[in-house]
Amino acid sequence: MLKSKIKALLLSSRHKKIARAYPFVPLKPPENLRGKLEVLAGKCIGCGNCVRTCPSRLIKIENIDDEKVVIFSSGRCIYCGRCATACPEKAIQITHAFELATANKKDLEIVVRLKMVKCLQCGKPFIVENMLNKQIERLEEKSEEQINRLKICPECKRKLQNKNV
């Protein structure tokens, strides 16, 4: 028994080191590595596609006062990249950052606050400003009447249509 252990030790000492000196020598991540999420708040339209596609259920959207708040709890992320694929505006990007160790879980949380536009009729916030701007860009004729029509919530639009009928 002791003889076989000595033999194994002698054989293993002839080979190169197997372990990497990682913390002391920088490690270049592979090209296809999926690391930390990065969210570009200026591009996010608050559509919720990321919430629906995330298998870990780590993304939440809450309406708080005049803001839509998107919360990414990256501590639970499995780095599948589905949220980035589902985002129509490419606001979510997967970076190559992989050193995410922290003592505080809040450091891994990404919070995006999106300003909401209030309805011209009732004054309730109903659409994210970035989404409204996207819809205005798509209008063929950008008359003030059409832009104001986009700034009315669906509930008030229904009431106006019922009055006209």
Secondary structure, DSSP 8 states (H G I E B T S, - for coil): -HHHHHHHHHHHHTS---S--TTTS-----TT----EEE-TTT-----HHHHH-TT--EEEEEETTEEEEEEEGGG-----HHHHH-TT--EEE-S------S-GGGGEEEEEEEEEE-TTT--EEEEHHHHHHHHHH-SS--HHHHHHHTS-HHHHHHHHHHH-
